[in-house]
Amino acid sequence: MLLLGGMMAPAKAQAASAGAGNFAYGDAFLISIGILLLVVIAVAVSWLLVKTKAIASRENDIKEASKQTMLDAYLTNLDSGQIETLINVSRQKAAPGKGRHTKAKLLSLLTGLFLCGNSTALLAQPSNAASASLSSEGGIIITVVLILTPIVVGILLLVVKIINSLKQYQNKQNLAEAERLAAYLKTLPAEAITPELQKRKAALDFQLSHTELSGNLPAEDEIGLLNNIDHKAVLPIVAVKKKAQKRPNIDPQLSKLVLWYIGCATFWLLFGTTLGEYLGIKFVAPDADHFSWLSFGRLRPVHTNSVFWGWASLGMLGLGYYVVPRVSNTPLYSLKAAWYALYLINAAVIIGSISLMAGLNNGGGEYREYIWPIMLLFGIGLVLTLINYLKTIARRTTKEIYISNWYIVAAVMFALVIAVVAYVPLWQDGLGETIIQGYYMHQGVGMWFMLFTLGIVYYYLPQQLNKPIYSYSLGILAFWTQILFYTLIGTHHFVFSSIPWALQTVAIVGSAGMAIPVIAGTTNFLMTFKGAWHKIAGSYTLPFFLVGIVFYFTGSMQGTAEAFRSTNLIWHFTDFTVAHSHLTMYGIICFFLWAGMYAVIPRLTGKEPPQITVGAHFWLALIGLLFYTIPLMYGSTMKGLMWLEGKPFIEGVVFMAPFWLWRAIGGSLMWLSHLFFAYNFYRMIARNNTIDVKTKAFELLSQDIALNEEKELAG
């Protein structure tokens, strides 16, 4: 994105004949691009050489290592089952004298093989080199970049292919090493099983009786200290927190369903924000392409609708399919209906994106550019989801309906209502079209996305903190006041328009009233952190929750401030509304969704994401959002004041140029964070195909023990 700095310069008239300096400038640009490409290749080749040398020097490293030091580490890492297997092998030996070896040789082999299975790979990280602007011709730069893109991608694919080949070779080495270890262990004499191993097995097998403090005597209240004992079961709103372990009582089919929802959502996040990144480039290089399907006017709604209905909606529904049956203490009513809903919503986004790029749209109305047959598919998916949620809640085993289900079910209901209102054409003539657009756009954000994600937070935040929500009453207050006030505020986008003045005033009053649910919800979430702030440092989900809570308060209160007539004069029709929408939809919705996904996926798969890439995702998303929004808010405020002073419109456009550059930089960081998130998601669901020498060796020993027992029974 640093290349975009040169594109932000105002277009200048080009002379009919280009001077030699211009040609030298272009040559320098091409040379620098070639050097950059060579650097990428050199880094990739260097990494492969380091990796290959690490594998080739493996045997030498084992021989040079200290035998006695490695012995202690190996014995510590043997689990009880492996020690038991080693003992059983010793007992089953038919010829005790066969293969006589010394203890030192045994321990040396075990130690060396252990280190083979736990060798760490070297990581080579290429540095990001800043490249200066080399041309004011955006089309030239974009063309060169587009030409180099498939070349770089091909190099990366080649590197990945070679890495996979090296991994397969290393696995083959590990498997052979494990077979040699298993064969050697079978020849060990009984005296090789040292007392230290026996003691270690006893320590590993030790378990608490859970009566260490209370004893075994029955509890009796002989002097009447206990009163008003309530034996009624309470609603289990906080699940037991198990780090990176799959919960045994989760239906595998439900886990598969949730992961597919989140996986599809991740795809649409990458797709939609990649289009957004390209649109940011077209802001400063309008001549990047000349295809009608890729024009700004067609791609922009594809970007917004794919992240709205593809990323955020599928992500929320997937997390909801985990929450609703969980807090209801009952299985999901219909897995089949949930799969049908997934198919329909994906079909709506796919067909909708193609139709928008082809120029087939609803003809106006932000976020409702899909024509009604396409949006009908989405609506049917929501109907199936609503029935599924309601049927699941109706079969709950607890009397109460936990507040998460209140928010989630209400959100689906409102989504269906606003879709019907927006697409039925009976009341959309003249000003009715404007009023309906304000209602639909704002209710989509507040009563679909915001209401649903708040329901997600009311479950996942207490779960991650391992403590109940601070106040159930504050949650109920926030729920009903949001329904009361948020449904009134859509027309605050049309202050000073020709719609009735009283309707504008009602929207402003409703916007001010939104302070009640926002303050109540923020207080509830922050007070839930009370006494548990120290957990943030050791968690990769809680920072996402905390950032979402902060933006929930600041972004929502900013929306209230924008609604007043005095501020509307300054900020309306400027990029301030763009900054505000990203502050809320990205800062609140996305961060809450990421927090929920990082919380639930390890429970479903038993795998955690790499900590370093989670940190990269978090900081790139947060810093990118701040780079995106703060310059736009400042620049738009100054632009609005310039308009009030009567300055020409074009002066405001020129004034915003550097702030649009910051927008492009921030958007690029946000887009890069999504790549890290997609990688983290892959790591949480991918199978680990690396062979561990120690584990594989004892698996082979266990198989031999079983075969010997079968032979003894048969004989």
C-alpha positions in Angstrom: 0.0 0.0 0.0 3.0 2.3 0.3 2.9 2.4 -3.5 -0.4 4.2 -3.2 1.3 7.2 -1.8 2.5 8.1 -5.2 -1.0 7.6 -6.7 -2.5 10.1 -4.3 -0.7 13.0 -6.1 -3.0 15.1 -8.2 -3.0 14.2 -11.9 -0.7 16.4 -14.0 -0.9 17.2 -17.7 1.6 15.1 -19.5 3.7 16.6 -22.3 3.3 15.2 -25.8 6.8 14.0 -25.9 8.2 12.3 -22.9 11.7 13.3 -21.9 14.6 10.9 -21.2 14.2 11.5 -17.5 10.7 10.1 -17.7 12.0 6.9 -19.3 14.7 6.6 -16.7 12.1 7.0 -14.0 10.0 4.2 -15.4 13.1 2.0 -15.9 14.0 2.5 -12.2 10.5 1.5 -11.3 10.8 -1.7 -13.3 14.3 -2.4 -11.9 13.1 -2.0 -8.4 10.1 -4.3 -9.0 12.5 -6.9 -10.4 14.8 -6.5 -7.4 11.9 -7.0 -5.1 10.9 -10.2 -6.9 14.4 -11.5 -6.7 14.5 -10.8 -3.0 11.3 -12.8 -2.6 12.8 -15.7 -4.5 16.1 -15.4 -2.5 14.3 -15.5 0.8 12.2 -18.5 -0.3 15.3 -20.4 -1.5 17.2 -19.5 1.7 14.4 -20.8 3.8 14.3 -24.1 1.9 18.1 -24.5 2.2 17.9 -23.9 6.0 15.0 -26.4 6.3 16.9 -29.0 4.2 20.1 -28.6 6.1 18.2 -28.9 9.4 16.9 -32.3 8.3 20.2 -33.5 6.8 22.1 -32.6 10.0 19.7 -34.4 12.3 21.8 -37.5 12.9 24.9 -35.4 13.7 23.0 -33.3 16.2 21.8 -36.5 18.0 25.3 -37.9 18.2 26.8 -34.7 19.6 24.1 -34.1 22.3 24.7 -34.9 26.0 23.3 -38.3 26.7 22.7 -38.0 30.4 21.0 -34.5 30.1 18.6 -35.8 27.4 17.8 -38.8 29.6 16.2 -36.7 32.3 14.0 -34.9 29.8 12.9 -38.1 28.1 11.9 -39.9 31.4 9.9 -36.8 32.4 7.9 -36.8 29.2 7.0 -40.5 29.2 3.3 -40.9 30.2 1.8 -43.7 32.3 0.6 -45.6 29.3 4.0 -45.6 27.6 5.7 -46.8 30.8 3.1 -49.5 31.1 3.8 -50.6 27.5 7.5 -50.7 28.2 6.9 -52.9 31.2 4.6 -55.2 29.3 7.2 -55.6 26.5 9.8 -56.6 29.1 7.4 -59.2 30.7 6.5 -60.7 27.3 10.0 -61.3 26.1 10.5 -65.0 25.2 14.3 -64.9 25.4 15.6 -62.7 28.3 19.2 -63.0 27.2 18.5 -62.0 23.6 19.9 -58.7 22.4 21.9 -57.9 25.6 22.6 -54.1 25.9 23.9 -51.9 28.6 21.7 -49.4 30.4 23.8 -46.5 29.2 23.3 -47.5 25.6 19.5 -47.9 26.1 19.2 -44.5 27.7 21.3 -42.9 25.0 19.2 -44.3 22.2 15.9 -43.3 23.9 17.2 -39.9 24.6 18.5 -39.3 21.0 15.2 -40.6 19.5 13.2 -38.4 21.8 15.1 -35.3 20.6 14.5 -36.4 17.0 10.7 -36.2 17.5 10.9 -32.8 19.2 13.2 -30.8 16.9 12.1 -27.3 16.2 11.9 -25.9 12.7 13.7 -22.7 11.8 11.5 -19.8 10.8 12.8 -17.3 8.3 10.7 -14.1 8.2 11.2 -11.8 5.3 11.2 -8.1 6.2 8.7 -5.7 4.7 10.7 -3.3 2.6 9.1 0.1 2.0 9.0 1.1 -1.6 8.6 4.7 -2.6 6.2 6.1 -5.1 7.7 5.7 -8.6 5.1 7.0 -11.0 2.1 9.2 -11.0 0.4 6.9 -13.6 -1.8 4.6 -11.5 -2.7 2.4 -14.4 1.0 1.6 -15.1 1.6 0.6 -11.5 -1.6 -1.5 -11.3 -0.7 -3.2 -14.6 2.8 -4.2 -13.4 1.4 -5.3 -10.0 -1.3 -7.5 -11.8 1.4 -9.0 -14.0 3.7 -9.8 -11.1 0.8 -11.2 -8.9 0.5 -14.6 -10.7 4.4 -14.9 -10.7 4.6 -14.3 -7.0 1.7 -16.7 -6.4 3.4 -19.3 -8.5 6.6 -19.0 -6.5 4.7 -19.3 -3.2 2.8 -22.4 -4.5 6.2 -23.9 -5.5 7.6 -23.2 -2.0 4.5 -24.7 -0.4 4.9 -27.8 -2.6 8.6 -28.2 -1.7 7.8 -27.7 2.0 5.2 -30.5 1.8 7.7 -32.8 0.1 10.2 -32.0 2.8 7.6 -32.7 5.4 6.7 -36.1 3.8 10.4 -37.0 3.7 10.8 -36.0 7.4 7.7 -38.1 8.3 9.2 -41.1 6.5 12.4 -40.6 8.5 10.4 -40.4 11.7 8.4 -43.5 10.9 11.6 -45.5 10.2 13.1 -44.2 13.4 10.0 -45.1 15.4 10.1 -48.7 13.9 13.8 -49.0 14.9 13.0 -47.8 18.4 10.1 -50.2 18.8 12.2 -53.1 17.6 15.0 -52.2 20.0 12.8 -51.8 23.0 11.4 -55.3 22.5 14.9 -56.7 23.1 15.4 -55.0 26.4 16.1 -57.1 29.5 13.8 -56.8 32.5 16.5 -55.1 34.6 16.5 -52.2 32.1 13.1 -51.1 33.6 14.6 -48.9 36.3 12.9 -48.1 39.6 12.8 -44.4 38.5 10.3 -45.4 35.8 8.2 -47.3 38.3 8.2 -44.3 40.6 7.3 -42.0 37.7 4.4 -44.3 36.7 3.1 -44.2 40.2 3.2 -40.5 40.3 1.4 -40.2 36.9 -1.3 -42.6 38.0 -2.0 -40.7 41.3 -5.4 -39.1 41.6 -7.1 -37.1 44.3 -9.9 -38.7 46.2 -11.7 -35.3 46.5 -12.2 -35.9 50.2 -8.9 -34.6 51.4 -10.5 -31.6 53.2 -13.9 -32.9 54.0 -13.2 -36.5 55.0 -15.5 -39.5 54.4 -18.1 -38.8 57.1 -21.6 -37.8 56.0 -22.5 -34.1 56.3 -24.7 -33.3 59.4 -26.0 -29.9 60.6 -26.4 -30.8 64.3 -26.6 -27.2 65.6 -28.8 -25.8 62.8 -26.3 -23.5 61.0 -27.9 -23.9 57.6 -31.3 -22.4 56.7 -33.4 -21.8 53.7 -31.7 -24.4 51.6 -32.9 -24.3 47.9 -32.6 -27.6 46.1 -33.9 -26.3 42.7 -31.4 -26.5 39.9 -30.3 -23.2 38.5 -29.6 -22.3 34.8 -26.0 -23.4 33.9 -25.0 -20.2 32.1 -21.2 -20.7 32.4 -19.6 -23.7 30.8 -16.5 -25.3 32.3 -13.5 -23.8 30.7 -11.1 -26.4 29.2 -8.2 -25.0 27.3 -8.0 -26.4 23.8 -9.9 -29.6 24.6 -12.9 -30.9 22.9 -15.9 -31.1 25.1 -17.1 -34.7 25.3 -20.8 -33.8 25.4 -20.9 -31.9 22.1 -22.6 -33.6 19.2 -19.9 -34.2 16.5 -22.5 -33.4 13.9 -23.3 -30.1 15.6 -19.5 -29.4 15.7 -19.3 -30.0 12.0 -22.2 -27.7 11.4 -20.8 -24.8 13.4 -17.4 -25.2 11.8 -18.9 -25.1 8.3 -20.8 -21.9 9.1 -17.7 -20.3 10.4 -15.7 -21.6 7.5 -18.1 -20.1 4.9 -18.2 -16.9 6.9 -14.4 -16.8 6.7 -14.4 -17.2 3.0 -16.9 -14.4 2.5 -14.8 -12.2 4.8 -11.7 -12.7 2.6 -13.8 -12.3 -0.6 -15.6 -9.2 0.5 -12.7 -7.4 2.1 -10.4 -8.2 -0.9 -12.9 -6.4 -3.0 -12.9 -3.6 -0.5 -9.1 -3.4 -0.8 -9.4 -3.3 -4.6 -12.0 -0.5 -4.3 -9.6 1.4 -2.1 -7.0 1.1 -4.9 -9.5 2.4 -7.5 -10.1 5.4 -5.3 -6.5 6.6 -6.2 -6.1 4.7 -9.5 -9.5 4.9 -11.3 -7.9 3.5 -14.5 -6.8 0.3 -12.9 -9.2 -1.6 -15.2 -11.8 -1.0 -17.8 -14.2 -3.8 -17.3 -17.8 -3.0 -16.5 -18.1 -5.9 -14.1 -15.3 -4.4 -12.1 -16.5 -0.8 -12.0 -16.7 0.9 -8.7 -20.4 1.3 -8.8 -20.9 -2.5 -9.2 -18.2 -3.8 -6.9 -19.0 -1.5 -3.9 -22.4 -3.2 -3.2 -20.8 -6.6 -3.8 -18.3 -5.7 -1.1 -20.9 -4.5 1.4 -23.4 -7.3 0.8 -20.8 -10.1 0.9 -19.5 -8.9 4.3 -23.0 -8.2 5.6 -24.9 -11.3 4.5 -22.0 -13.7 3.9 -19.4 -12.9 6.6 -21.2 -11.4 9.6 -24.6 -13.2 9.1 -23.1 -16.7 8.7 -20.7 -16.1 11.5 -23.4 -15.0 13.9 -25.7 -17.9 12.9 -22.9 -20.4 13.3 -22.1 -19.2 16.8 -25.8 -19.1 17.6 -26.2 -22.8 16.6 -23.7 -23.5 19.4 -25.2 -21.1 22.0 -28.9 -21.9 21.6 -28.8 -25.6 22.4 -26.1 -25.1 24.9 -28.0 -22.7 27.2 -31.2 -24.7 26.6 -29.5 -27.9 27.8 -31.0 -29.8 24.9 -29.8 -31.0 21.4 -30.5 -28.8 18.4 -34.0 -29.4 17.0 -33.0 -30.1 13.4 -29.5 -30.4 12.0 -30.9 -30.9 8.5 -32.8 -27.5 8.6 -29.6 -25.8 9.7 -27.7 -27.3 6.7 -30.5 -26.1 4.4 -30.2 -22.6 5.8 -26.5 -22.6 5.2 -27.0 -23.7 1.6 -29.7 -21.0 0.9 -27.7 -18.2 2.5 -24.6 -19.1 0.6 -26.6 -19.4 -2.6 -28.1 -15.9 -2.0 -24.7 -14.3 -1.6 -23.1 -16.1 -4.6 -26.0 -15.3 -7.0 -26.3 -11.8 -5.5 -22.7 -11.1 -6.1 -22.8 -12.3 -9.7 -26.0 -10.3 -10.4 -24.6 -7.1 -8.9 -21.4 -7.4 -11.0 -23.5 -8.0 -14.1 -25.5 -4.8 -13.4 -28.7 -6.5 -12.1 -29.7 -4.8 -8.9 -32.6 -3.4 -6.9 -32.1 0.1 -8.2 -31.2 2.1 -5.1 -31.3 1.5 -1.4 -28.0 0.8 0.4 -27.5 -2.8 1.6 -30.7 -3.9 -0.3 -29.1 -4.0 -3.7 -30.0 -7.7 -4.1 -33.2 -8.2 -6.2 -36.1 -9.7 -4.3 -35.8 -13.3 -5.6 -32.2 -13.5 -4.3 -33.1 -11.9 -1.0 -36.0 -14.4 -0.8 -33.4 -17.2 -0.6 -31.8 -15.4 2.4 -35.2 -14.9 4.0 -36.1 -18.6 3.7 -32.8 -19.5 5.3 -33.6 -17.1 8.2 -37.1 -18.7 8.5 -35.6 -22.2 8.8 -33.2 -20.8 11.4 -35.9 -19.1 13.4 -38.0 -22.3 13.5 -34.9 -24.3 14.5 -34.0 -21.9 17.3 -37.6 -21.7 18.7 -38.1 -25.5 18.6 -34.8 -26.0 20.4 -35.7 -23.5 23.1 -39.2 -25.0 23.4 -37.6 -28.4 24.3 -35.2 -26.9 26.9 -34.7 -28.7 30.2 -34.6 -25.5 32.3 -37.5 -23.3 33.2 -35.7 -20.0 32.4 -34.8 -18.8 28.9 -31.3 -17.4 29.2 -30.8 -13.9 27.9 -28.6 -14.9 25.0 -31.6 -16.7 23.5 -33.7 -13.6 24.0 -31.3 -11.5 21.9 -30.6 -14.2 19.3 -34.2 -15.0 18.6 -35.3 -11.4 18.6 -32.6 -10.6 16.1 -33.8 -13.2 13.6 -37.4 -12.0 14.0 -36.4 -8.4 13.3 -34.3 -9.4 10.3 -37.3 -11.0 8.8 -39.5 -8.0 9.6 -37.1 -5.5 8.1 -36.6 -7.6 5.0 -40.3 -7.8 4.4 -40.8 -4.0 5.0 -37.9 -3.2 2.7 -38.8 -5.4 -0.3 -42.7 -5.3 -0.3 -43.3 -2.3 -2.7 -46.7 -1.2 -1.3 -45.4 1.8 0.7 -42.3 2.7 -1.3 -43.5 5.6 -3.4 -42.0 9.1 -3.1 -40.9 9.9 0.4 -42.0 6.5 1.5 -39.0 5.1 -0.3 -36.7 7.4 1.7 -38.3 6.6 5.1 -38.2 2.8 4.4 -34.6 3.0 3.4 -33.7 4.7 6.6 -35.7 2.1 8.6 -34.2 -0.8 6.7 -30.6 0.3 6.8 -30.5 1.2 10.5 -32.5 -1.7 11.7 -30.3 -4.1 9.7 -27.3 -2.8 11.7 -28.9 -2.4 15.1 -31.6 -5.1 15.3 -30.0 -7.8 13.3 -26.2 -7.5 13.7 -26.0 -5.7 17.0 -28.8 -7.6 18.7 -27.5 -11.0 17.6 -23.8 -10.3 18.6 -24.9 -9.0 22.0 -26.6 -12.3 22.6 -23.3 -14.0 21.6 -21.4 -11.9 24.1 -23.8 -12.7 26.9 -22.8 -16.3 26.6 -19.2 -16.4 25.5 -17.9 -13.5 27.7 -19.0 -15.2 31.0 -17.8 -18.5 29.7 -14.3 -17.2 28.9 -14.1 -15.4 32.3 -15.5 -18.5 34.0 -17.9 -16.4 36.0 -21.6 -15.4 35.6 -22.7 -12.2 33.9 -22.6 -9.3 36.3 -26.3 -8.4 36.2 -29.2 -10.2 34.6 -31.4 -7.2 35.2 -29.1 -4.8 33.3 -29.2 -7.2 30.4 -33.0 -7.2 30.4 -33.1 -3.4 30.6 -30.7 -3.1 27.7 -32.7 -5.6 25.7 -36.1 -3.8 26.0 -34.8 -0.3 25.7 -32.9 -1.2 22.5 -36.1 -2.5 21.0 -37.9 0.6 22.1 -35.5 3.2 20.9 -33.6 1.7 18.0 -36.7 1.0 16.0 -37.3 4.8 15.9 -34.0 6.2 14.8 -33.7 5.3 11.1 -34.8 8.7 9.7 -32.0 10.6 11.6 -30.1 10.0 8.4 -32.5 12.3 6.6 -32.4 15.4 8.9 -33.2 18.6 7.0 -34.8 16.5 4.2 -38.4 16.9 3.0 -39.8 14.1 5.3 -42.0 15.4 8.1 -40.1 17.5 10.7 -41.9 15.6 13.6 -40.6 12.3 12.2 -37.0 13.7 12.2 -37.4 14.9 15.8 -38.7 11.4 16.9 -35.6 9.9 15.3 -33.3 12.3 17.2 -35.1 11.6 20.5 -34.8 7.9 19.9 -31.1 8.3 19.1 -30.6 10.1 22.4 -32.6 7.3 24.2 -30.1 4.8 22.9 -27.7 5.9 25.6 -29.7 3.8 28.0 -29.2 0.4 26.5 -25.6 1.2 25.5 -24.6 2.4 29.0 -26.5 -0.5 30.6 -24.8 -3.1 28.3 -21.3 -1.6 28.6 -21.6 -1.5 32.4 -22.8 -5.1 32.5 -19.9 -6.3 30.4 -17.2 -4.3 32.1 -18.5 -5.2 35.6 -18.3 -8.9 34.5 -14.6 -8.3 34.2 -14.4 -7.2 37.8 -12.0 -9.3 39.7 -10.9 -11.1 36.5 -8.9 -8.3 34.7 -5.7 -10.4 35.2 -7.1 -13.0 32.9 -6.8 -10.8 29.8 -3.0 -11.2 29.7 -3.3 -15.0 29.4 -6.2 -15.1 27.0 -6.4 -14.6 23.2 -10.2 -14.2 23.3 -10.7 -11.6 26.0 -8.7 -8.8 24.2 -11.2 -9.1 21.3 -14.1 -8.9 23.7 -12.7 -5.9 25.5 -12.0 -4.0 22.2 -15.6 -4.8 21.0 -17.0 -3.5 24.3 -15.0 -0.3 24.0 -16.2 0.3 20.5 -19.7 -0.7 21.5 -19.8 2.3 23.8 -17.8 4.8 21.7 -19.3 3.9 18.4 -22.9 3.8 19.6 -22.6 7.1 21.5 -21.0 8.6 18.4 -24.1 7.6 16.5 -26.2 9.4 19.1 -24.0 12.5 18.6 -24.3 12.4 14.8 -28.1 12.5 15.1 -28.5 16.0 16.4 -29.2 18.7 13.9 -26.2 20.8 14.7 -23.7 18.0 14.2 -25.7 16.7 11.2 -25.0 20.0 9.4 -21.2 19.3 9.6 -20.9 15.5 9.2 -23.7 14.5 6.9 -22.6 13.8 3.3 -19.0 13.5 4.4 -16.7 10.5 5.0 -17.5 10.8 8.7 -20.4 8.4 8.1 -18.0 6.0 6.4 -15.7 6.1 9.5 -18.7 5.6 11.8 -20.0 2.6 10.0 -16.6 0.9 10.1 -16.2 1.8 13.8 -19.4 0.0 14.6 -19.7 -2.8 12.0 -16.0 -3.6 12.2 -15.0 -2.5 15.7 -18.1 -4.0 17.4 -19.5 -6.8 15.2 -16.3 -8.2 13.8 -14.3 -8.1 17.1 -17.2 -9.8 18.9 -17.5 -12.5 16.2 -13.7 -13.1 16.3 -13.8 -13.4 20.1 -16.7 -15.9 19.9 -15.0 -17.9 17.1 -11.6 -18.1 19.0 -13.6 -19.2 22.0 -15.7 -22.0 20.5 -13.5 -23.5 17.7 -10.8 -24.9 20.1 -13.7 -26.5 22.1 -14.9 -28.2 19.0 -11.5 -29.3 17.6 -9.2 -29.5 20.6 -6.7 -27.3 18.8 -5.6 -23.8 19.6 -4.4 -21.3 17.0 -0.7 -20.1 17.0 -0.4 -17.4 19.6 1.8 -15.2 17.4 -0.6 -15.1 14.5 -3.5 -14.4 16.8 -1.6 -11.5 18.1 -0.9 -10.4 14.6 -4.5 -10.6 13.7 -5.6 -8.6 16.8 -3.1 -5.8 16.4 -3.3 -5.4 12.6 -7.1 -5.3 12.9 -7.1 -2.8 15.7 -4.4 -0.5 14.4 -5.8 -0.7 10.9 -9.2 0.3 12.2 -7.8 3.3 14.0 -5.8 4.4 10.9 -8.9 4.0 8.9 -11.4 5.9 11.1 -9.5 8.6 13.0 -8.1 10.5 10.0 -11.5 10.2 8.2 -13.3 11.6 11.2 -10.9 14.5 11.6 -10.7 15.3 7.8 -14.5 15.1 7.4 -15.1 17.4 10.3 -12.8 20.0 8.7 -14.4 19.4 5.3 -17.9 20.0 6.8 -16.7 23.2 8.4 -15.3 24.3 5.0 -18.7 23.8 3.5 -20.4 25.8 6.2 -18.0 28.6 5.4 -19.0 28.5 1.7 -15.8 27.1 0.4 -16.0 25.4 -3.1 -16.8 21.7 -3.1 -13.6 20.8 -5.0 -11.5 22.3 -2.2 -13.0 19.8 0.2 -12.2 17.0 -2.2 -8.5 18.1 -2.5 -8.3 18.6 1.2 -9.4 15.0 1.9 -6.7 13.4 -0.3 -4.1 12.7 2.5 -6.9 11.3 4.7 -8.0 8.9 2.0 -4.4 7.7 1.9 -4.6 6.9 5.6 -7.9 5.2 4.9 -6.1 3.0 2.2 -3.3 2.2 4.6 -5.7 1.3 7.5 -7.8 -0.8 5.1 -4.8 -2.7 3.9 -3.8 -3.5 7.5 -7.3 -4.7 8.2 -7.3 -6.8 5.1 -4.0 -8.3 6.1 -5.4 -9.2 9.5 -8.1 -11.2 7.8 -5.5 -13.3 6.1 -4.0 -14.1 9.6 -7.5 -14.9 10.9 -8.1 -17.3 8.0 -4.7 -19.0 8.7 -5.6 -19.3 12.4 -8.9 -20.9 11.5 -7.1 -23.4 9.2 -4.7 -24.2 12.0 -7.6 -24.9 14.4 -9.3 -27.3 12.1 -6.4 -28.9 10.1 -5.1 -32.4 10.9 -1.6 -32.7 12.2 0.2 -35.1 9.8 3.6 -34.9 11.5 4.7 -38.2 12.9 6.1 -38.1 16.4 8.8 -40.7 16.9 8.1 -41.5 20.6 4.3 -41.8 20.1 4.6 -43.9 17.0 7.1 -46.2 18.6 4.9 -47.0 21.6 1.9 -47.5 19.2 3.9 -50.2 17.4 4.8 -51.7 20.8 1.2 -51.8 21.8 0.3 -53.5 18.6 2.9 -56.2 19.2 1.7 -56.7 22.8 -1.8 -57.3 21.5 -0.6 -59.7 18.8 1.4 -61.7 21.4 -1.7 -61.9 23.7 -3.8 -63.2 20.8 -1.2 -65.8 20.0 -1.1 -67.0 23.6 -4.9 -67.3 23.7 -4.9 -69.2 20.4 -2.1 -71.5 21.6 
